[in-house]
Amino acid sequence: MMKTLPFALLVLLVLDRPLGAQNILLKTGQTIETKGVRRSGDMVMGKVQVGASSGEVGYQASTIAKIHFPDPPQLKTTAAFLSQGQPEKALADIEPVVKYYEPFRDLPGNFWAPAALLKVSALSGMQLDKQAEALGDEIRKSVTDPETARAAQLQLVPGLVRREDFEKAIQLCDAVIKESARADVLAEAWVRKGDALLAQRQWDGATLAYLHVPVFYEDEKRWMPPALLGSARAFRGLEDLDRAKRSLNELTAGYPKSAQAEVARAELQKMPK
């Protein structure tokens, strides 16, 4: 039978015990082991168990330093769906994570922002630009990490390119490139800038932008396929078919399961032997 635990029992839940899945770290330094947490207004309720007794104990959010949430596996699976060109599956995968962390977004340790960024990417991939931009704005206004805000800013670029607002798209990319120190954010910024330049048939600029990724950010695997495909198209615009083929072949060999690899195989078949 569930019952509320007396506060005195919580002395058993101290910092020197191993961390569980969703432990609450108080600003006093005390760690409370829980079986799970939920939000109730200004309170965070933790499911706790001591011996045969179990129940919920609540803490004011203002007294909590951090909640130790486990890494959601959907952060990886959603990114995989996006890299495979399946934004609908990506959205279905990440949506429950965004909803779960929504009530905890004001508390350190939550995964709302990275999950919401993936949701924005999925919405953008489905060309739901208004929804993507609204969520991107919400992320930028609510996060304290400037790199997360910059990553959210980049999610505006695909919609701007589709609307042919190339000047604003490139300005956003350049601002991120100037200010960011995070490799994954910079890799995305160069790809997005390449996309904006490619759409304007500015082949030289697009080539330079895309090639930043394999040269400087090769470890950012999510952005390698679009960078290689983009550079191949830019090389083709420059009538440099040898380098275009080389980029397409590198893409199909190195990232055969990516959405871009399927496109690359089709483009290779159309190119002169």
Protein Blocks (a to p, Z undefined) as FASTA:
>chain_A
ZZdddfklmmmmcfkbccdfbdcddfkopacddfbdcdehjbccddddehjbccdddddf
klpfbdcddddfklmmmmmmmmnopaklmmmmmmmmmmmmmmmmmpghiaklmmmmmmmm
mmmmnopaklmmmmmmmmmmmpmblklmmmmmmmmmmmmmmnopaklmmmmmmmmmmmpc
cfklmmmmmmmmmmmmmmnopaklmmmmmmmmmmmmmmlmmlmmmmmmmmmmmmmmnopa
klmmmmmmmmmmmmmmbmklmmmmmmmmmpcZZ
